[in-house]
Amino acid sequence: MSENKKLVIGLFGFGVVGEGLYKVLQQTTSLNGTIKKVCIKHPEKKRNAPDTLFTTEKEALLNDKDINVIVEVIDDAGAAFDIVQTALRNGKAVVSASKKMIAEHLPEILSLQKETGLPFLYESAACASIPVIRNLEEYYDNDLLHSIRAIVNGSTNFILTKILEDKLDFADALKLAQELGFAESDPKLDVEGYDAANKWTFLLTHAYGIVAPTSSILFNGIQNIQLNDARIARGRECEIKLVAQAKKLDDGGVAAFVLPQFVPQHDALAFVRQEYNGVVIESGFADKQFFYGKGAGSFPTASAVLSDISALRYDYKYEYKKLYYHEPSKLSSDFYLKVYISAADWSQLPKEELEWIDEWHSGQQRSYLGGVIHYSRLKDSDWWKQPGVSLILAPEAIIEPGELEQLRPVRTKASLEDILA
């Protein structure tokens, strides 16, 4: 496509994002793009657009020779992938916002892009209004990427803000998020970390050339965070955030996970409140950079979709430089994490799992301990995801194997027996 070529769009989905895109396109006449047809699932619903625009037949869009761009913003991952592969094979560029679909089908999508030579863009699938994928692709294509830390789920960030700042318990904060439209009626994908982990899957591809399923990433959500954890955080001058992290280790591998973390109040991510997202990228040449913006909502997400549509005028496509032009990195499981673990009952705390324990407290309502645990101990078990158990990373949580002994505290036999009693 050239800069002046008209973009004729077939849109799948007319929910919050789809309708937002429709409204944004009406105000963006310079784009030279129009929506010809919208495929919907429930024709009986009243919509703020002419009835003639809608159809329930997907072939009306996928087989229309005039439509040269397919945009899909639906929440059914299986149906979304069918749309994407059919559209690409029918010679149409595709823009998507479906993070679950991309995470589940990334190898096939990469193959389809090679096979067809057509663009498949999905900036809106991660961090909505923040152009993090484009930056990883273009700005950091040859830079030595040391680490990325990010808040990539607006719903959980909103809930944590309410727990820490308004002293709400988890259930009340979640209910408020649902009432305001920041969390779904079934919020499991958000609050249990699935959504953030799905996004992290393909962001790792652009950052480090890693192609791996969501199941290969250690993750949890905020469902077990307690008000007492929030008090502990404030006592340490920290916030609690659900942080997606990736760090290049000394042996060349990458440590990657999505877990709640104590974030010091001076850290850039501590300033990310409510439904906003934030990304901190640290590299060899550019040092640290911080990106901040709305991570959810109709217009922020639609603006990212619009940016991808606009890029199609220049035949823009992802080159996956870290995957195809560099030596791709591999996920590592040989590192340690500094953790805080709290539970209603002292017996729920797995003292024998930790390399060492450097703080502990046994109370009537809540007990906790802090220490260091090997990553594989968490990856190979799920005791830390059980109801009533809250695992939160300490700041600067990653410890390399070579650093372990120099950080190990000196303990007497008597003090160890006190902890394990």
C-alpha angles and dihedrals in degrees: 000000000000128000092261098042114118114246112219108195133205109196126203112200132022102202126115095313098035094052090044090055091048091054094043092051090053088059095044104071092155091069093071089217131127136181108240099180139003122208114212137178102216111043092179093070117102111243134187095241137070115288090231089068094066136079136164092212112095091194089065086070103029095050098040106113092202093059108086099169128052117197117190122190102161128130100227106096095195095049090044092056091049089053093048097049093044092048094049092047089049090057099257128133113235135215118189139183096185106117095175091053093048093048092049097044105029097123091052091045091052089050092049092051090053092045096049102027088221128134122257109185128183111166090140092059091076126043094344105224096024112091094217098143093050090049093050090048098046113017098038098033094118101015122111101252109209101176148338125208120181148168100218103165118071096190095059092043090054091050093048090049090055093047094050102035104030096031092233118156118241097263094052093045091051092049090053091049089053093048091052093047096247093115131041123244084252099042098176095110090056106035097041092052101249095121094049092046092050090054091046090055095067096031086062088055092057094041102042109004091251116152108188137138122257089250090067091063120082107233146157136168136225099270093115099043110126133204087244089058088055090052090050089050093052090047087058092046090248139123124221114238135169098241128191109206140184126176132178109235128213091257091056096255124120125238108212133172145132114231141140111270141185103245116196113241092241092056117104092236091057088068092058103101140168114002094339126119129214136190128196115194121188119193141167098253107022095041111204125353127180125207121192134180148118111306099193143028140078103282100034090054093041090052090058091048088049091051090055092048090050091050089058089070086070095044089248116177135165112264095193088218096178089054102041106024102033134044103275116236123235130225112256128213096183105095140085133242129213106224145180115210125188131183141171090242127042089221090064091064109096099221093167092058094065127087087219141344119225101173135025141168130184114200138167095246102026137007128194144177136191130209147108128299133180114250092235091058088064097037093054097047141042105206087112091060095054120117111273095024118104121191117189126174121236119235111277086020102171117092119185118222091247091056097050102089096046090054097044110115122231110252129183120223090247094054092049091051090051091055096046095044 
